[in-house]
Structure formats: structure tokens, C-alpha cells
Amino acid sequence: MSDILIRGADLVLTMDDAETELKRHDIRLSGGVIAEIGTALGAAGAEVVLADGCLVTPGLVNTHHHLYQSMTRAVPGAQDALLFGWLQMLYPIWARMGPEHMRVSALTGLAELALSGCTLSSDHLYLFPNGARLEDTIHAAAEVGLRFHPTRGAMSIGESDGGLPPDALVEAEDAILNDCIRVVDAFHDAAPGSMCRVGIAPCSPFSVSRELMRDAALLARDKGVMLHTHLAENDEDVAYSLERFGCRPGQYAQDLGWTGEDVWHAHCVKLDGSEIDLFARTRTGVAHCPCSNCRLGSGIAPVRAMLDAGVRVGLGVDGSASNDSGDLVSEARQAMLLQRVAGGADAMSARAALRLATRGGAEVLGRDDCGQVAVGKRADLAIWDMRGVEAAGSWDAGALLLAGPRKVRDLFVEGRRVVRDGQMATIDLGAVLERQRTLALELAG
């Protein structure tokens, strides 16, 4: 792999500790890392990528997704439902999916993320109908070329036992744990620069038992992998916890070993002050999903309070059945706007929201090698062309979320080009979308 020299970027937002911003700088990518940053760098042996008129940022990081849901966007009957009703509408459709649906939906969802500037994404796959397996998505991520943190999710309490999902979509708990061991052993890479790290992720407190939550935490720590689940997503979620477990979601998580720097929870819209303090003390991470929270009417997560308390927060697009989009830069803008609605125009700046989408997400996922433009960090970069109509008249290229493109011009992951001139460089996206349409029509009957 030859070196890449990004030449003459108008502005580089580094997201380093000092919040350094560099004007008219070059960046050399070599061996999968950022090798050099400066002005008038030598181009010998490198492919030169001109970046005049462009903003360079770290690649964006998506901390929560359900890629399989890219097959079920805007489903009638689920468009205006609250969380529990929305799930009950979609479960029977998802039960008809199989390995090819998982693969193609992952290709589609990851391409959409890449085009919006994302270089690292997690995924929460918690149902495995008709022979589907976690590696269906892992192989897709390798094709697209994104850095990938798949999590082996699970549901074990069906309707007949008082749970929400239909019995056909739940698994026996010993089978779940055995498959977690299988996928971690086969695919998890803990090395610096890893392109794939596997996590363990029982779906939610209302779809698995206490015992599985506890056993999953023990297994994850034995294997040295991270833990992920949904928590305190809406009022129904909190009410279920109080009725079923006799405590709030944060206490439930703490009691079962689900706090710590190796844990991140999706949503956390309804955390109270004591739960925020708990997450700050324990270094527990949060995946904030503002568009999905709006779409399902769940509320506005107290992100400003979390950040002020020291909670680690990243952004997630959530599944495309509850967001209907996988555009991560738009997610960052939505996060900024919602915090302003809740707390005033000074509650979150454009740069602060972009930091959540880059370094914040990397920290939540335990990736201190990503999320910054700095020598020695992984060569995951987004180049945004600020000369288009979206940024026309902007006085500040760094305010990307106020006035800027929603699609990258170029995207590099581990120093390899994934997006070139606004088009996918690694897969035939047109062929993927044609296959997606066919499969989605079959699901719709």
C-alpha cells in the first residue's frame, strides 16, 4: 500500500487534547497510520490528494446501529408507533430474514455510513433467524472496508415467558453464550489498529433474563471484550424496570456488573441525576441516538448534563427502521440542535457535537488509536469539500454541522481509500442496492 499525501487542506480539525486547528496543512498517511503533519511536505513515493477548499476531520465513529434494519425502512404500521408497539410490528418481518438479508443490509448500511464520513462503526445484531450468523455482517464490513465493532446480541425471553419478542426469535441461553465464545474466538482482534473487535450484547432488560445479563458480563470480562445493550430508552423502558426488577435501569445495570469503562449503553434518554453520576464514576459509556429518539418520541437525552458530569458520550444512528437514515454527520447536527432546544443556543457548539461524533465515539468504543488527526493515530480521515452550495457563504469551515456538506468527498480507513470523489471505491453500490430492493420486496410480500 503506497503512502497518501493529503495536500493543502484549508482547515484540519484535529480533535486532540488542545483542540488544535491547522490551516493549509498536509497530512502523510503511511502503513495504516498518520505518519506526518506539516506544511510543504515532500511527496516522494506518495499518491497526492489535493485538499484545497476542503476541511479534514477524523473519520466519524458510529457507536450504535442495527444494520439488518436497513432492509425495513418506513414500514407502514410502524411509522408512528412508540418503541414497544414499533417492535411488535416489526418482529414478524425480521423473523423472515436470513443470512443474505443480513449481508446485503450490512453492505447497504455501512456504505451509507461511509458516504457520511464514518470510518468506524459498531453494530448490535440480536436476532439470528433462518441460519443467520454474526459473520454475515463481519464479512460485509470487510468488503466495504470500514473498521467494525460487531456485537453478538441475543434475546432469550419470548412472549410466552412475559417478554416482548415472539418465541420464534429467542434463543436458549446456553446456546447464546456458546456462540458468543465462538465469534469472539474466531473474529475478535484486540491489537492496535484492529479492523474488527467483537463485543457481547444481550438486547435489553426486557428481552433477556437477569442470569444472562450477569453471565454475559462475566464472559466478556473473561474474554477481554466490551459489553453493550439498550438502557433507559423511554418511559416504558423505565416503567418496565421498576415493575419487573424493583429498581431503575441504572441500578439494574450496576447490580449485574453492567457498569465500567468496558461497557456502553445505547440511548439512556431517561437517566436521572443519580444514574448520570453512576456512569461518570464508573466510566460507563453512552451511545446517544438523537434521530431515533425523535422518531420514536422517546425524548431528549440529557447529554449536556452527562458531559458536564464526565460521562463518556458518542453518537449512534441506531437502526434504519427507527431512524430511516444512516447519515452520521446529520446525526451529529441533530444532537447539537436537540441540546440547544433543551438547554439554549449555547448548550452545544458545532465543534462540540462533531467531537462527540469523532473522538467521543472512539473513546466510548475503547479506541484510543482512533478519533484524532495526530501523528501515530490510525489513518482514518474524512475530507469534506466546502466549495459546494451547502457551505456557500460560510465564514467558518470548522462549523461543518451548521453549514457544510452531508457527504464526504474522500474517506480513508487505515490509509486505504473507501470513498473517492463522493462515490464508493470498494464495492459496486449499484449492484448492492439492486439486490437490496429485491430482498426487501420479497420481505414485503
C-alpha positions as a Markdown table, in Angstrom:
| # | Residue | x | y | z |
|---|---|---|---|---|
| 1 | Met | 0.0 | 0.0 | 0.0 |
| 2 | Ser | 1.6 | 3.3 | -1.1 |
| 3 | Asp | 1.7 | 6.4 | 1.0 |
| 4 | Ile | -1.0 | 9.0 | 0.7 |
| 5 | Leu | -0.2 | 12.7 | 0.9 |
| 6 | Ile | -3.2 | 15.0 | 1.6 |
| 7 | Arg | -2.0 | 18.3 | 0.3 |
| 8 | Gly | -3.0 | 21.8 | 1.4 |
| 9 | Ala | -6.2 | 21.3 | 3.4 |
| 10 | Asp | -7.8 | 24.6 | 4.1 |
| 11 | Leu | -8.6 | 23.5 | 7.7 |
| 12 | Val | -7.8 | 20.4 | 9.8 |
| 13 | Leu | -9.9 | 19.8 | 12.9 |
| 14 | Thr | -7.6 | 17.5 | 14.9 |
| 15 | Met | -9.8 | 16.7 | 17.9 |
| 16 | Asp | -6.6 | 16.5 | 20.0 |
| 17 | Asp | -6.4 | 17.4 | 23.7 |
| 18 | Ala | -5.6 | 21.0 | 22.8 |
| 19 | Glu | -8.4 | 21.2 | 20.2 |
| 20 | Thr | -5.7 | 22.2 | 17.7 |
| 21 | Glu | -6.9 | 23.6 | 14.3 |
| 22 | Leu | -4.4 | 23.7 | 11.4 |
| 23 | Lys | -4.7 | 25.9 | 8.3 |
| 24 | Arg | -3.2 | 25.0 | 4.9 |
| 25 | His | -1.6 | 21.8 | 6.2 |
| 26 | Asp | -0.5 | 18.5 | 4.7 |
| 27 | Ile | -1.0 | 15.0 | 6.1 |
| 28 | Arg | 1.0 | 11.9 | 5.2 |
| 29 | Leu | -0.6 | 8.5 | 5.7 |
| 30 | Ser | 1.8 | 5.5 | 5.7 |
| 31 | Gly | 1.5 | 2.0 | 6.9 |
| 32 | Gly | -2.1 | 2.5 | 8.2 |
| 33 | Val | -1.2 | 5.4 | 10.5 |
| 34 | Ile | -0.8 | 9.2 | 10.3 |
| 35 | Ala | 2.9 | 9.5 | 9.8 |
| 36 | Glu | 3.5 | 13.2 | 9.4 |
| 37 | Ile | 1.6 | 16.5 | 9.6 |
| 38 | Gly | 3.1 | 19.8 | 8.4 |
| 39 | Thr | 3.4 | 22.3 | 5.6 |
| 40 | Ala | 5.1 | 21.7 | 2.2 |
| 41 | Leu | 5.7 | 18.0 | 3.0 |
| 42 | Gly | 7.7 | 16.1 | 0.4 |
| 43 | Ala | 5.6 | 14.0 | -2.0 |
| 44 | Ala | 8.2 | 11.4 | -3.0 |
| 45 | Gly | 6.6 | 7.9 | -3.3 |
| 46 | Ala | 3.2 | 9.1 | -2.3 |
| 47 | Glu | -0.2 | 9.5 | -4.1 |
| 48 | Val | -1.1 | 13.1 | -3.7 |
| 49 | Val | -4.7 | 14.0 | -2.8 |
| 50 | Leu | -5.3 | 17.8 | -3.3 |
| 51 | Ala | -7.4 | 19.2 | -0.4 |
| 52 | Asp | -7.6 | 22.9 | -1.2 |
| 53 | Gly | -11.0 | 24.2 | -0.4 |
| 54 | Cys | -11.6 | 21.3 | 1.9 |
| 55 | Leu | -12.0 | 20.5 | 5.6 |
| 56 | Val | -10.3 | 17.4 | 7.0 |
| 57 | Thr | -11.6 | 15.8 | 10.2 |
| 58 | Pro | -11.0 | 12.4 | 11.9 |
| 59 | Gly | -13.3 | 9.8 | 10.5 |
| 60 | Leu | -16.7 | 9.8 | 12.3 |
| 61 | Val | -17.5 | 7.0 | 14.7 |
| 62 | Asn | -20.9 | 5.3 | 15.0 |
| 63 | Thr | -21.4 | 3.7 | 18.4 |
| 64 | His | -24.9 | 2.1 | 17.8 |
| 65 | His | -26.6 | 0.5 | 14.9 |
| 66 | His | -28.8 | -2.4 | 13.8 |
| 67 | Leu | -27.6 | -2.8 | 10.3 |
| 68 | Tyr | -30.1 | -5.5 | 9.4 |
| 69 | Gln | -32.9 | -2.9 | 9.8 |
| 70 | Ser | -31.6 | -1.2 | 6.6 |
| 71 | Met | -34.0 | -3.8 | 5.0 |
| 72 | Thr | -37.1 | -2.4 | 6.7 |
| 73 | Arg | -37.3 | 1.4 | 6.5 |
| 74 | Ala | -40.5 | 3.3 | 6.6 |
| 75 | Val | -42.6 | 0.2 | 7.2 |
| 76 | Pro | -46.4 | 1.1 | 7.3 |
| 77 | Gly | -47.8 | 0.4 | 10.7 |
| 78 | Ala | -44.5 | 1.1 | 12.4 |
| 79 | Gln | -44.0 | 4.7 | 11.2 |
| 80 | Asp | -45.9 | 6.3 | 14.0 |
| 81 | Ala | -45.6 | 3.8 | 16.8 |
| 82 | Leu | -43.9 | 4.1 | 20.2 |
| 83 | Leu | -41.0 | 1.8 | 20.9 |
| 84 | Phe | -42.8 | -1.3 | 22.2 |
| 85 | Gly | -45.5 | -1.2 | 19.5 |
| 86 | Trp | -42.9 | -0.5 | 16.9 |
| 87 | Leu | -41.0 | -3.6 | 17.9 |
| 88 | Gln | -44.1 | -5.8 | 17.9 |
| 89 | Met | -45.0 | -4.6 | 14.4 |
| 90 | Leu | -41.5 | -5.4 | 13.0 |
| 91 | Tyr | -40.6 | -8.6 | 14.8 |
| 92 | Pro | -42.6 | -10.9 | 12.5 |
| 93 | Ile | -41.0 | -9.3 | 9.4 |
| 94 | Trp | -37.5 | -9.7 | 10.8 |
| 95 | Ala | -38.3 | -13.3 | 11.6 |
| 96 | Arg | -38.4 | -13.9 | 7.8 |
| 97 | Met | -34.9 | -12.7 | 7.2 |
| 98 | Gly | -31.8 | -14.9 | 6.7 |
| 99 | Pro | -28.1 | -14.8 | 6.0 |
| 100 | Glu | -28.4 | -13.0 | 2.7 |
| 101 | His | -30.6 | -10.3 | 4.2 |
| 102 | Met | -28.0 | -9.7 | 6.9 |
| 103 | Arg | -25.1 | -9.5 | 4.4 |
| 104 | Val | -26.8 | -7.2 | 2.0 |
| 105 | Ser | -28.3 | -4.9 | 4.6 |
| 106 | Ala | -24.9 | -4.6 | 6.2 |
| 107 | Leu | -23.3 | -3.6 | 2.9 |
| 108 | Thr | -26.0 | -1.0 | 2.3 |
| 109 | Gly | -25.9 | 0.4 | 5.8 |
| 110 | Leu | -22.1 | 0.6 | 6.0 |
| 111 | Ala | -21.9 | 2.2 | 2.6 |
| 112 | Glu | -24.4 | 4.9 | 3.7 |
| 113 | Leu | -22.3 | 5.5 | 6.8 |
| 114 | Ala | -19.1 | 5.7 | 4.8 |
| 115 | Leu | -20.6 | 8.3 | 2.5 |
| 116 | Ser | -21.5 | 10.4 | 5.5 |
| 117 | Gly | -17.9 | 10.3 | 6.8 |
| 118 | Cys | -17.9 | 7.3 | 9.1 |
| 119 | Thr | -14.8 | 5.2 | 9.3 |
| 120 | Leu | -15.6 | 3.1 | 12.4 |
| 121 | Ser | -19.0 | 1.6 | 13.2 |
| 122 | Ser | -20.3 | -0.8 | 15.8 |
| 123 | Asp | -23.3 | -3.0 | 15.2 |
| 124 | His | -25.8 | -4.6 | 17.5 |
| 125 | Leu | -27.2 | -7.8 | 15.9 |
| 126 | Tyr | -29.5 | -9.5 | 18.3 |
| 127 | Leu | -31.6 | -11.9 | 16.2 |
| 128 | Phe | -30.5 | -14.8 | 14.1 |
| 129 | Pro | -33.4 | -16.2 | 12.1 |
| 130 | Asn | -33.1 | -18.9 | 9.5 |
| 131 | Gly | -29.4 | -19.6 | 9.8 |
| 132 | Ala | -28.2 | -16.0 | 10.0 |
| 133 | Arg | -24.9 | -15.5 | 11.9 |
| 134 | Leu | -22.8 | -12.6 | 13.1 |
| 135 | Glu | -20.2 | -13.2 | 10.5 |
| 136 | Asp | -22.7 | -12.3 | 7.7 |
| 137 | Thr | -22.1 | -8.7 | 8.8 |
| 138 | Ile | -18.4 | -9.1 | 9.6 |
| 139 | His | -17.6 | -10.3 | 6.0 |
| 140 | Ala | -19.7 | -7.4 | 4.6 |
| 141 | Ala | -17.7 | -4.9 | 6.7 |
| 142 | Ala | -14.5 | -6.3 | 5.3 |
| 143 | Glu | -15.9 | -5.8 | 1.8 |
| 144 | Val | -16.8 | -2.2 | 2.4 |
| 145 | Gly | -13.5 | -1.5 | 4.2 |
| 146 | Leu | -14.8 | 0.1 | 7.4 |
| 147 | Arg | -13.4 | -0.5 | 10.8 |
| 148 | Phe | -16.0 | -2.7 | 12.6 |
| 149 | His | -17.1 | -3.5 | 16.1 |
| 150 | Pro | -19.9 | -6.1 | 15.7 |
| 151 | Thr | -21.6 | -7.2 | 18.9 |
| 152 | Arg | -23.2 | -10.6 | 19.4 |
| 153 | Gly | -26.7 | -9.7 | 20.7 |
| 154 | Ala | -29.4 | -12.0 | 21.9 |
| 155 | Met | -33.0 | -12.3 | 23.1 |
| 156 | Ser | -33.9 | -15.2 | 25.4 |
| 157 | Ile | -37.3 | -14.2 | 26.9 |
| 158 | Gly | -40.2 | -14.6 | 24.5 |
| 159 | Glu | -43.9 | -13.6 | 24.8 |
| 160 | Ser | -44.8 | -16.9 | 26.5 |
| 161 | Asp | -42.4 | -16.0 | 29.3 |
| 162 | Gly | -43.5 | -12.4 | 29.7 |
| 163 | Gly | -41.0 | -10.9 | 27.3 |
| 164 | Leu | -41.7 | -8.7 | 24.3 |
| 165 | Pro | -40.2 | -10.7 | 21.3 |
| 166 | Pro | -42.1 | -13.6 | 19.7 |
| 167 | Asp | -40.9 | -17.0 | 20.9 |
| 168 | Ala | -39.6 | -17.8 | 17.4 |
| 169 | Leu | -36.9 | -15.1 | 17.7 |
| 170 | Val | -35.5 | -16.1 | 21.1 |
| 171 | Glu | -32.6 | -18.5 | 21.8 |
| 172 | Ala | -31.7 | -20.8 | 24.6 |
| 173 | Glu | -29.2 | -19.0 | 26.9 |
| 174 | Asp | -26.5 | -21.7 | 26.9 |
| 175 | Ala | -26.6 | -21.6 | 23.0 |
| 176 | Ile | -26.2 | -17.8 | 23.2 |
| 177 | Leu | -23.2 | -17.9 | 25.4 |
| 178 | Asn | -21.6 | -20.7 | 23.4 |
| 179 | Asp | -22.0 | -18.7 | 20.2 |
| 180 | Cys | -20.6 | -15.6 | 21.9 |
| 181 | Ile | -17.5 | -17.7 | 22.7 |
| 182 | Arg | -17.3 | -18.9 | 19.1 |
| 183 | Val | -17.5 | -15.5 | 17.4 |
| 184 | Val | -15.1 | -13.8 | 19.9 |
| 185 | Asp | -12.5 | -16.6 | 19.4 |
| 186 | Ala | -12.9 | -16.5 | 15.6 |
| 187 | Phe | -13.1 | -12.8 | 14.9 |
| 188 | His | -12.0 | -10.5 | 17.8 |
| 189 | Asp | -8.7 | -8.8 | 17.3 |
| 190 | Ala | -7.5 | -6.8 | 20.3 |
| 191 | Ala | -4.3 | -5.5 | 18.6 |
| 192 | Pro | -3.8 | -1.8 | 18.0 |
| 193 | Gly | -5.2 | -0.9 | 14.5 |
| 194 | Ser | -7.6 | -3.8 | 14.7 |
| 195 | Met | -10.2 | -3.8 | 11.9 |
| 196 | Cys | -12.6 | -6.0 | 13.9 |
| 197 | Arg | -13.4 | -6.2 | 17.6 |
| 198 | Val | -16.3 | -8.2 | 18.8 |
| 199 | Gly | -18.5 | -7.3 | 21.8 |
| 200 | Ile | -21.2 | -9.2 | 23.7 |
| 201 | Ala | -24.6 | -7.5 | 23.8 |
| 202 | Pro | -27.8 | -9.0 | 25.2 |
| 203 | Cys | -30.5 | -7.0 | 23.6 |
| 204 | Ser | -32.3 | -5.3 | 26.5 |
| 205 | Pro | -33.5 | -5.8 | 30.1 |
| 206 | Phe | -37.0 | -6.6 | 28.7 |
| 207 | Ser | -35.8 | -9.4 | 26.3 |
| 208 | Val | -33.2 | -11.4 | 28.4 |
| 209 | Ser | -33.0 | -12.7 | 31.9 |
| 210 | Arg | -31.0 | -11.4 | 34.8 |
| 211 | Glu | -28.9 | -14.6 | 34.6 |
| 212 | Leu | -28.0 | -14.0 | 31.0 |
| 213 | Met | -27.1 | -10.4 | 31.7 |
| 214 | Arg | -24.8 | -11.4 | 34.6 |
| 215 | Asp | -23.3 | -14.4 | 32.7 |
| 216 | Ala | -22.6 | -12.2 | 29.6 |
| 217 | Ala | -20.7 | -9.7 | 31.8 |
| 218 | Leu | -18.6 | -12.5 | 33.3 |
| 219 | Leu | -17.9 | -14.0 | 29.9 |
| 220 | Ala | -17.0 | -10.6 | 28.4 |
| 221 | Arg | -14.5 | -9.9 | 31.1 |
| 222 | Asp | -13.0 | -13.3 | 30.9 |
| 223 | Lys | -12.5 | -12.8 | 27.1 |
| 224 | Gly | -11.4 | -9.1 | 27.4 |
| 225 | Val | -14.2 | -7.8 | 25.2 |
| 226 | Met | -16.7 | -5.0 | 25.6 |
| 227 | Leu | -20.4 | -5.1 | 26.7 |
| 228 | His | -23.3 | -3.3 | 25.1 |
| 229 | Thr | -27.1 | -3.1 | 25.5 |
| 230 | His | -30.1 | -0.8 | 25.4 |
| 231 | Leu | -30.9 | 1.1 | 28.6 |
| 232 | Ala | -33.5 | 3.7 | 29.7 |
| 233 | Glu | -34.6 | 4.4 | 26.2 |
| 234 | Asn | -38.1 | 5.8 | 27.1 |
| 235 | Asp | -40.7 | 6.0 | 29.8 |
| 236 | Glu | -42.0 | 2.5 | 29.0 |
| 237 | Asp | -38.5 | 1.1 | 29.5 |
| 238 | Val | -38.1 | 2.7 | 32.9 |
| 239 | Ala | -41.6 | 1.6 | 34.0 |
| 240 | Tyr | -40.8 | -2.0 | 33.0 |
| 241 | Ser | -37.7 | -1.9 | 35.1 |
| 242 | Leu | -39.4 | -0.6 | 38.1 |
| 243 | Glu | -42.3 | -3.1 | 37.8 |
| 244 | Arg | -40.2 | -6.1 | 36.9 |
| 245 | Phe | -37.0 | -5.5 | 38.8 |
| 246 | Gly | -38.0 | -3.1 | 41.5 |
| 247 | Cys | -35.3 | -0.5 | 40.6 |
| 248 | Arg | -34.4 | 2.0 | 38.0 |
| 249 | Pro | -32.4 | 0.9 | 34.9 |
| 250 | Gly | -29.1 | 2.3 | 36.2 |
| 251 | Gln | -29.3 | 0.4 | 39.4 |
| 252 | Tyr | -30.2 | -2.8 | 37.5 |
| 253 | Ala | -27.2 | -2.4 | 35.3 |
| 254 | Gln | -24.9 | -1.8 | 38.3 |
| 255 | Asp | -26.3 | -4.8 | 40.2 |
| 256 | Leu | -25.5 | -7.1 | 37.3 |
| 257 | Gly | -22.0 | -5.9 | 36.5 |
| 258 | Trp | -23.0 | -3.7 | 33.6 |
| 259 | Thr | -21.1 | -0.5 | 34.5 |
| 260 | Gly | -17.4 | 0.3 | 33.8 |
| 261 | Glu | -15.2 | 1.5 | 31.1 |
| 262 | Asp | -15.7 | -1.7 | 29.1 |
| 263 | Val | -19.5 | -1.1 | 28.9 |
| 264 | Trp | -21.5 | 1.3 | 26.8 |
| 265 | His | -25.3 | 1.6 | 26.8 |
| 266 | Ala | -27.5 | 2.8 | 23.9 |
| 267 | His | -29.9 | 5.7 | 24.3 |
| 268 | Cys | -30.0 | 6.5 | 28.1 |
| 269 | Val | -32.7 | 9.1 | 27.4 |
| 270 | Lys | -34.3 | 8.7 | 30.8 |
| 271 | Leu | -31.2 | 8.6 | 33.1 |
| 272 | Asp | -31.8 | 10.6 | 36.2 |
| 273 | Gly | -29.1 | 12.5 | 38.1 |
| 274 | Ser | -28.0 | 9.6 | 40.3 |
| 275 | Glu | -27.6 | 7.4 | 37.2 |
| 276 | Ile | -25.6 | 10.0 | 35.4 |
| 277 | Asp | -23.3 | 10.3 | 38.5 |
| 278 | Leu | -23.0 | 6.5 | 38.5 |
| 279 | Phe | -22.0 | 6.4 | 34.8 |
| 280 | Ala | -19.5 | 9.2 | 35.4 |
| 281 | Arg | -17.9 | 7.5 | 38.4 |
| 282 | Thr | -17.6 | 4.1 | 36.6 |
| 283 | Arg | -16.5 | 5.5 | 33.2 |
| 284 | Thr | -19.5 | 3.8 | 31.6 |
| 285 | Gly | -20.2 | 5.0 | 28.0 |
| 286 | Val | -23.3 | 6.1 | 26.3 |
| 287 | Ala | -24.3 | 5.9 | 22.6 |
| 288 | His | -26.6 | 8.9 | 22.0 |
| 289 | Cys | -29.1 | 8.4 | 19.2 |
| 290 | Pro | -30.9 | 11.6 | 18.7 |
| 291 | Cys | -32.8 | 11.0 | 15.4 |
| 292 | Ser | -34.1 | 7.6 | 16.6 |
| 293 | Asn | -35.2 | 9.2 | 19.9 |
| 294 | Cys | -37.1 | 11.8 | 18.0 |
| 295 | Arg | -38.6 | 9.3 | 15.5 |
| 296 | Leu | -39.9 | 7.1 | 18.3 |
| 297 | Gly | -40.9 | 10.0 | 20.6 |
| 298 | Ser | -38.6 | 8.8 | 23.3 |
| 299 | Gly | -37.4 | 12.2 | 24.5 |
| 300 | Ile | -34.2 | 14.2 | 24.5 |
| 301 | Ala | -31.3 | 12.6 | 26.3 |
| 302 | Pro | -29.6 | 14.7 | 28.9 |
| 303 | Val | -26.3 | 14.8 | 27.0 |
| 304 | Arg | -25.2 | 18.2 | 28.3 |
| 305 | Ala | -25.7 | 17.0 | 31.9 |
| 306 | Met | -23.8 | 13.8 | 31.1 |
| 307 | Leu | -20.9 | 15.6 | 29.6 |
| 308 | Asp | -20.7 | 18.1 | 32.4 |
| 309 | Ala | -20.6 | 15.2 | 34.9 |
| 310 | Gly | -17.8 | 13.5 | 32.9 |
| 311 | Val | -19.7 | 10.7 | 31.2 |
| 312 | Arg | -18.2 | 9.4 | 28.0 |
| 313 | Val | -20.7 | 10.0 | 25.2 |
| 314 | Gly | -20.6 | 9.1 | 21.5 |
| 315 | Leu | -23.2 | 9.2 | 18.7 |
| 316 | Gly | -25.1 | 6.4 | 17.0 |
| 317 | Val | -27.5 | 6.4 | 14.1 |
| 318 | Asp | -29.4 | 3.5 | 15.6 |
| 319 | Gly | -31.2 | 1.0 | 13.2 |
| 320 | Ser | -32.7 | 2.3 | 10.0 |
| 321 | Ala | -36.1 | 1.1 | 11.0 |
| 322 | Ser | -36.2 | 3.7 | 13.8 |
| 323 | Asn | -34.2 | 6.4 | 12.1 |
| 324 | Asp | -34.8 | 5.6 | 8.5 |
| 325 | Ser | -31.4 | 7.1 | 7.7 |
| 326 | Gly | -27.8 | 6.1 | 8.5 |
| 327 | Asp | -26.3 | 9.5 | 7.9 |
| 328 | Leu | -23.9 | 10.1 | 10.8 |
| 329 | Val | -22.9 | 13.7 | 10.1 |
| 330 | Ser | -26.6 | 14.6 | 10.1 |
| 331 | Glu | -26.9 | 12.7 | 13.4 |
| 332 | Ala | -24.3 | 15.0 | 14.8 |
| 333 | Arg | -26.2 | 18.1 | 13.7 |
| 334 | Gln | -29.3 | 16.7 | 15.3 |
| 335 | Ala | -27.5 | 16.1 | 18.5 |
| 336 | Met | -26.4 | 19.7 | 18.5 |
| 337 | Leu | -29.8 | 21.1 | 17.7 |
| 338 | Leu | -31.6 | 19.0 | 20.4 |
| 339 | Gln | -29.3 | 20.1 | 23.1 |
| 340 | Arg | -30.0 | 23.6 | 22.1 |
| 341 | Val | -33.7 | 23.0 | 22.2 |
| 342 | Ala | -33.3 | 21.6 | 25.7 |
| 343 | Gly | -30.7 | 24.0 | 27.1 |
| 344 | Gly | -30.4 | 27.1 | 25.0 |
| 345 | Ala | -28.3 | 28.1 | 22.0 |
| 346 | Asp | -25.0 | 27.8 | 23.9 |
| 347 | Ala | -25.7 | 24.3 | 25.2 |
| 348 | Met | -23.7 | 22.6 | 22.4 |
| 349 | Ser | -21.5 | 24.1 | 19.7 |
| 350 | Ala | -21.0 | 22.7 | 16.3 |
| 351 | Arg | -17.4 | 21.7 | 17.1 |
| 352 | Ala | -18.5 | 20.1 | 20.4 |
| 353 | Ala | -21.1 | 18.0 | 18.6 |
| 354 | Leu | -18.5 | 17.0 | 15.9 |
| 355 | Arg | -16.2 | 16.0 | 18.7 |
| 356 | Leu | -18.9 | 13.6 | 20.0 |
| 357 | Ala | -19.1 | 12.1 | 16.5 |
| 358 | Thr | -15.3 | 11.5 | 16.3 |
| 359 | Arg | -13.2 | 11.3 | 19.4 |
| 360 | Gly | -16.1 | 10.9 | 21.7 |
| 361 | Gly | -17.3 | 7.8 | 19.9 |
| 362 | Ala | -13.7 | 6.4 | 19.7 |
| 363 | Glu | -13.4 | 6.8 | 23.5 |
| 364 | Val | -16.7 | 5.0 | 24.1 |
| 365 | Leu | -15.6 | 2.1 | 22.0 |
| 366 | Gly | -12.2 | 1.9 | 23.7 |
| 367 | Arg | -10.2 | 3.0 | 20.6 |
| 368 | Asp | -7.5 | 5.4 | 21.8 |
| 369 | Asp | -5.8 | 4.8 | 18.4 |
| 370 | Cys | -8.7 | 6.5 | 16.5 |
| 371 | Gly | -10.7 | 9.6 | 16.6 |
| 372 | Gln | -7.9 | 12.2 | 16.2 |
| 373 | Val | -5.8 | 13.7 | 13.5 |
| 374 | Ala | -2.4 | 13.2 | 15.2 |
| 375 | Val | 0.9 | 11.5 | 14.3 |
| 376 | Gly | 0.7 | 7.8 | 15.3 |
| 377 | Lys | -3.1 | 7.6 | 15.2 |
| 378 | Arg | -4.8 | 5.3 | 12.7 |
| 379 | Ala | -5.1 | 6.8 | 9.2 |
| 380 | Asp | -8.9 | 7.2 | 9.4 |
| 381 | Leu | -9.8 | 10.6 | 7.8 |
| 382 | Ala | -12.7 | 12.3 | 6.1 |
| 383 | Ile | -12.2 | 15.1 | 3.5 |
| 384 | Trp | -15.2 | 17.5 | 3.1 |
| 385 | Asp | -15.4 | 19.7 | 0.1 |
| 386 | Met | -16.5 | 23.1 | 1.4 |
| 387 | Arg | -16.9 | 24.7 | -2.1 |
| 388 | Gly | -20.4 | 23.4 | -2.7 |
| 389 | Val | -23.7 | 25.0 | -2.3 |
| 390 | Glu | -24.2 | 23.7 | 1.2 |
| 391 | Ala | -21.3 | 25.8 | 2.5 |
| 392 | Ala | -21.7 | 28.8 | 0.2 |
| 393 | Gly | -21.3 | 31.9 | 2.3 |
| 394 | Ser | -19.9 | 30.2 | 5.3 |
| 395 | Trp | -17.4 | 32.2 | 7.3 |
| 396 | Asp | -16.1 | 29.2 | 9.2 |
| 397 | Ala | -15.2 | 25.9 | 7.6 |
| 398 | Gly | -14.9 | 24.3 | 11.0 |
| 399 | Ala | -18.6 | 24.8 | 11.6 |
| 400 | Leu | -19.4 | 21.8 | 9.4 |
| 401 | Leu | -22.6 | 21.0 | 11.2 |
| 402 | Leu | -24.0 | 24.5 | 10.7 |
| 403 | Ala | -23.1 | 24.9 | 7.0 |
| 404 | Gly | -21.4 | 22.1 | 5.2 |
| 405 | Pro | -21.9 | 19.0 | 3.0 |
| 406 | Arg | -23.6 | 15.9 | 4.2 |
| 407 | Lys | -21.4 | 13.7 | 2.1 |
| 408 | Val | -17.7 | 13.3 | 2.1 |
| 409 | Arg | -15.5 | 13.8 | -0.9 |
| 410 | Asp | -12.9 | 11.3 | 0.1 |
| 411 | Leu | -12.7 | 8.8 | 3.0 |
| 412 | Phe | -9.7 | 6.9 | 4.2 |
| 413 | Val | -9.7 | 3.9 | 6.6 |
| 414 | Glu | -6.4 | 2.5 | 7.7 |
| 415 | Gly | -4.9 | 4.6 | 4.9 |
| 416 | Arg | -7.0 | 2.9 | 2.2 |
| 417 | Arg | -9.5 | 4.9 | 0.2 |
| 418 | Val | -13.1 | 3.8 | 0.8 |
| 419 | Val | -14.8 | 6.8 | -0.8 |
| 420 | Arg | -13.3 | 8.6 | -3.9 |
| 421 | Asp | -14.9 | 11.8 | -5.2 |
| 422 | Gly | -18.1 | 11.1 | -3.4 |
| 423 | Gln | -18.5 | 7.5 | -4.7 |
| 424 | Met | -17.9 | 4.2 | -3.0 |
| 425 | Ala | -14.4 | 2.9 | -4.1 |
| 426 | Thr | -14.6 | -0.5 | -2.6 |
| 427 | Ile | -17.9 | -2.1 | -3.6 |
| 428 | Asp | -20.3 | -1.8 | -6.6 |
| 429 | Leu | -23.0 | 0.1 | -4.7 |
| 430 | Gly | -25.5 | 0.0 | -7.6 |
| 431 | Ala | -25.4 | -3.8 | -7.6 |
| 432 | Val | -25.8 | -3.9 | -3.8 |
| 433 | Leu | -28.8 | -1.6 | -4.0 |
| 434 | Glu | -30.5 | -3.7 | -6.7 |
| 435 | Arg | -30.1 | -6.8 | -4.6 |
| 436 | Gln | -31.4 | -4.9 | -1.6 |
| 437 | Arg | -34.5 | -3.9 | -3.5 |
| 438 | Thr | -35.2 | -7.5 | -4.5 |
| 439 | Leu | -34.8 | -8.8 | -1.0 |
| 440 | Ala | -36.9 | -6.0 | 0.6 |
| 441 | Leu | -39.7 | -6.7 | -1.9 |
| 442 | Glu | -39.7 | -10.3 | -1.0 |
| 443 | Leu | -40.0 | -9.5 | 2.7 |
| 444 | Ala | -42.9 | -7.2 | 2.0 |
| 445 | Gly | -44.7 | -10.0 | 0.1 |
